[in-house]
Amino acid sequence: KEAKALQLVPLLIGKGGSNLKPIAEACNGKIRIRGKGSGFKQGASQKEAQVPLQIVLSCASSEDYSLGCDLLVKLLSRAQG
C-alpha cells in the first residue's frame, strides 16, 4: 500500500510541480499532499502524519474549490492509468 503511495505522489506532483501548479493557479488555491507516503515531514518530530495519503485543497471561494476538485479528479484518473 505504502509503495503504491510512493509511486503515486511523483505522478501527482509532476516534474517541478508541473501537474499541481496549473491546477492551483486555475482555482486560485493551494494544494498539499499529506499522510503516509507523501514524503512531507511535519512538526517537531519531522515525521509523516500517520494517516492515509490525502490531497488537501484550499480555495477562497466555493466556485474555485469546485473547479479545483474537478481538475484534481481528472489528474487522479490519469495517474491511475
DRENKOLTOR-468639 format. One line per field, with one value per residue (C-alpha): x, y, z. Coordinates in pm, 1 decimal, decimal comma. Example, Ala and Ser with C-alpha at 12.3 -4.5 7.8 and 13.67 -1.06 7.14 Angstrom:
east <- (1230,0:1367,0) $
north <- (-450,0:-106,0) $
up <- (780,0:714,0) $
//
This chain:
east <- (0,0:270,8:480,6:184,9:158,4:528,0:474,9:157,4:293,5:551,7:288,3:51,2:307,0:478,3:829,1:888,3:520,1:409,2:81,9:-24,9:88,8:-150,5:-441,0:-354,9:-330,3:-656,5:-853,7:-663,7:-586,1:-325,4:-274,7:-92,9:-25,5:-4,3:-3,6:175,7:389,9:368,3:725,4:606,1:763,0:574,5:604,5:895,9:923,7:977,6:775,7:498,2:149,1:26,0:-291,5:-379,6:-236,4:-455,4:-474,2:-577,6:-723,5:-782,3:-954,5:-1104,9:-1443,6:-1672,1:-1659,0:-1279,0:-1296,6:-1535,0:-1307,1:-1002,6:-1180,1:-1279,7:-924,0:-778,2:-1020,3:-910,3:-545,5:-607,9:-785,6:-487,7:-242,4:-434,0:-395,8) $
north <- (0,0:247,1:152,2:244,6:579,7:643,2:585,1:792,2:1107,1:1189,2:1123,6:1365,6:1638,8:1609,1:1724,4:2050,2:2064,6:2058,7:1881,0:2055,2:2412,5:2469,4:2333,9:2557,0:2858,1:2775,8:2753,8:3028,5:2772,3:2578,9:2204,0:1993,4:1620,3:1475,5:1139,7:807,7:801,8:1176,3:1246,3:1552,1:1569,3:1778,7:1909,9:1884,1:1508,7:1564,3:1252,4:1188,7:1206,3:854,9:897,3:767,9:959,9:1262,2:1566,5:1887,8:2168,3:2517,8:2789,3:3130,8:3058,4:2760,9:2807,5:2787,0:2486,8:2303,4:2375,4:2255,5:1934,8:1862,3:1917,1:1701,0:1417,8:1430,3:1423,3:1125,9:942,3:994,4:886,9:562,1:479,4) $
up <- (0,0:101,2:-203,4:-426,0:-248,5:-306,7:-679,5:-693,2:-530,3:-802,4:-1070,1:-899,7:-845,0:-1183,1:-1266,1:-1081,3:-986,3:-1349,6:-1264,6:-944,1:-1011,8:-1305,7:-1100,3:-803,9:-1035,4:-1216,5:-892,9:-707,8:-439,6:-252,0:-284,3:-26,9:-17,8:333,1:508,3:470,4:158,8:98,5:198,9:392,4:737,8:990,5:1341,9:1582,1:1522,1:1148,7:1063,9:815,9:962,3:1039,4:836,3:489,2:195,4:120,8:-101,6:70,4:-142,5:-3,1:-207,7:-136,8:-297,6:-343,3:-721,9:-719,6:-486,9:-723,1:-1018,6:-824,0:-720,9:-1081,0:-1203,1:-927,0:-1005,7:-1369,7:-1263,2:-1032,4:-1314,1:-1544,1:-1272,3:-1215,8:-1583,8) $
//
